[in-house]
Amino acid sequence: MRNETALVWLRQDLRLTDNRALWEACQTYRTVIPIFIHSPKEYGGWPPGAANRWWLHQTLLSLAQSLQNCGSQLKFFEGSALSVIEQLVAEQNISAVYCNRVNEPALLARDEKIEKQLTRKGVDFFRFNDRTLVDINEIQTKTGSPYKVFTPFYRSWRKQLANQDNAVLPKPKITTFDLTLTNEKQLDTLNLLDSFNWHHKLAHYWQPGEQQALDVSQQFIEQRLPDYTSQRDFLNYQTSRLSAYLQLGVISPKQILAQLVQYEVFPDNSQAEHFVREIAWRDFANSILVHFPKTTDQPLNERYKNFIWHNDNNAKQFLSVWQQGKTGIPIVDAGMRELWATGTMHNRVRMITASLLCKNALIHWLHGARWFWDTLVDADLASNSLNWQWVAGCGADAAPYFRIFNPVTQSKKFDPEGKYIRRWLPELTNLDNKKIHAPHESIKTKSASLSLELGDTNDIPKPIVDLKQSREQAINHYQSQLSHLN
Ligand SMILES: Cc1cc2nc3c(=O)[nH]c(=O)nc-3n(C[C@H](O)[C@H](O)[C@H](O)COP(=O)(O)OP(=O)(O)OC[C@H]3O[C@@H](n4cnc5c(N)ncnc54)[C@H](O)[C@@H]3O)c2cc1C
C-alpha cells in the first residue's frame, strides 16, 4: 500500500462494486479521492441529452450518498477535465489517476491527451476496461480487423466470454480525508437539470442507485426471463429495463452475468443465452464506435455517404409531428408518447418509429437519432448510432433498404389487444381490438357508424402518410440513390 494519494475519475462507471478503477486504486493507495467532472463541451457534439442528464443527476446524488456512507466523499467539478486534473495533481500531490475506459470518440481522444500530459509530469494514468462485458479489443477477425457483422462477432465474443475470468470485484474500502478542494462544486450547481421542470415525471419510472439496479436485474431474472425469447417483442412485456443503469455504469454487465450464474440459468438456459446475446449487441455497438468513430454522424456503409434525404418543409413538418406523437399511426404515436412521458421506449417500437422516419418519410436518420438522444434516459452514443444506422440501412449488419416495417401489421402482431396503444393514447380506448391499429381504415369503410364508434377520437389526426404509397416511393428512392452511388 503506497502512502500517497490517487484520484479516481468516475465517468460512466457510477458504482462502487465491481468497479475496476476504484478497486485497483484502493488496493494500491492509502488515500483515494473520487471525482466527477462535468465537461459537456468535450463530448464532440454529443453532450448528454436532457433526459440522460436528469438520470445522471439522480445517479450522482445516489453515488455521493453511498460514498458518504463509506466515509468517503464524491467531489464535483466542471470545465476542462485536463485543467481540473492538473490542478488537483499539483495541489494534492497526486501520484496516479485511475479511471475506466469510455468509448465515445471525443472522450477517448481526451483521455489520450490527458495520459500524455500526466505521464510527462511523472503521474501514472491507469485505464481499465469495465464498459463492455468482453474487452472489445480482443474481438477481431482472423486478419486482425474489426467485425462489421454481428453473428461472427458474437461467435468470437461468446468464446472469449467462456474463457475469461468473470468474477465480480467487491466494494473496496475507501479512505478519503475530509478535504475542501479548490473549484470544487456542489452537484446542484452543475446544472444537469433543465430549469423548466419537465423531468419530474421521469421519477415515476426510474429509481437511481446501485442496489436498485441489482434489484431490477434480480426481479427480471426471477419473473420475466423465463419468457424472454417468446415475449420480448410483445409490447406488453417488459424487458429487463437495465439499459439506463448500464449506460451510466450503475451496474456492470459482469454483475448481471454473475446474477444469471447465481440463479443457475447461465450458461445452460436458452432464455438467458438469448438475453446475454442482447448484451453482446451492446458490446458490438461499442466495437463499431471505437473502430469507426465517424459513425456517430456518418454512415458506416460508404454507399450512403451522399445519399439524398428529404429536407424540405414537408420533411420538417413530418419530423415535428413524429416527435410529438401525432402522426395518426397509433403504434408510432403511442411509442413517441411513451418516450416523452417515461424517457424510454420498447425496443420494437424504437424500430417501428425509426423505420417510419427514415424509410417512409426518407428523413435523415441523424434527425431521429438526435431526438432520441435528447429524450432517452438510456441515451448511449454507441447503441443509438448503431441502431439508427441499422434501421436506416446504412450501418453495421443493417436492415436491407427494402425492409420497411409496416407499423399497422407490427401493431396487430405485437400489440394484438391494443393494450400498449390504449396506455399511451387514451383517446383510442373505446376502439375495439381490430380498429385500434388503424382507426382511419375503418373510418373509410364504415363511415356511417364512424362518429358513434370513434366518439372523441375524431381528434385523431389522419395518418400523415399513406403507408403503401410511401413504402413504394421509399424503395424506388433507395434503389435509384444506391445505383447512382455505386
Ligand atoms: C432506433 C433505436 C435507438 C436505440 N437507442 C438506444 C440507446 O440510445 N441506448 C441503449 O441502451 N439502447 C438503445 N437501443 C437498443 C434497445 O432498444 C435498448 O437497449 C433496449 O430497448 C433497452 O431495454 P432493456 O434494457 O429492457 O433491454 P433488454 O432486452 O432487457 O436487453 C438487455 C440489454 O441488452 C442491450 N441491448 C438490447 N438490445 C440492444 C440493441 N439493439 N443494441 C444495443 N444494445 C442492446 C441493452 O444494454 C439492454 O439493456 C436503440 C434501439 C433502436 C432501434
The ligand as an ORCA input file, in Angstrom:
! r2SCAN-3c Opt
* xyz 0 1
  C     -33.558      3.387    -33.087
  C     -33.001      2.753    -31.834
  C     -32.271      3.518    -30.929
  C     -31.742      2.936    -29.769
  N     -31.035      3.722    -28.887
  C     -30.509      3.157    -27.772
  C     -29.776      3.947    -26.830
  O     -29.577      5.159    -27.011
  N     -29.293      3.326    -25.704
  C     -29.469      1.982    -25.485
  O     -29.007      1.476    -24.455
  N     -30.127      1.211    -26.378
  C     -30.657      1.747    -27.497
  N     -31.356      0.960    -28.375
  C     -31.361     -0.511    -28.175
  C     -32.519     -1.095    -27.375
  O     -33.741     -0.575    -27.832
  C     -32.412     -0.846    -25.882
  O     -31.135     -1.207    -25.418
  C     -33.439     -1.683    -25.112
  O     -34.741     -1.368    -25.546
  C     -33.313     -1.395    -23.632
  O     -34.285     -2.082    -22.912
  P     -33.874     -3.261    -21.923
  O     -32.747     -2.855    -21.070
  O     -35.127     -3.688    -21.241
  O     -33.394     -4.374    -22.971
  P     -33.222     -5.960    -22.815
  O     -33.992     -6.605    -23.903
  O     -33.511     -6.399    -21.446
  O     -31.696     -6.188    -23.192
  C     -30.653     -6.238    -22.211
  C     -29.574     -5.258    -22.578
  O     -29.001     -5.586    -23.834
  C     -28.622     -4.403    -24.526
  N     -29.362     -4.316    -25.791
  C     -30.555     -4.866    -26.076
  N     -30.889     -4.600    -27.359
  C     -29.877     -3.868    -27.883
  C     -29.622     -3.287    -29.147
  N     -30.478     -3.412    -30.175
  N     -28.494     -2.579    -29.324
  C     -27.601     -2.436    -28.321
  N     -27.779     -2.981    -27.095
  C     -28.902     -3.679    -26.883
  C     -29.003     -3.226    -23.635
  O     -27.879     -2.833    -22.894
  C     -30.065     -3.821    -22.746
  O     -30.167     -3.185    -21.501
  C     -31.931      1.546    -29.537
  C     -32.675      0.780    -30.444
  C     -33.213      1.384    -31.579
  C     -33.989      0.527    -32.547
*
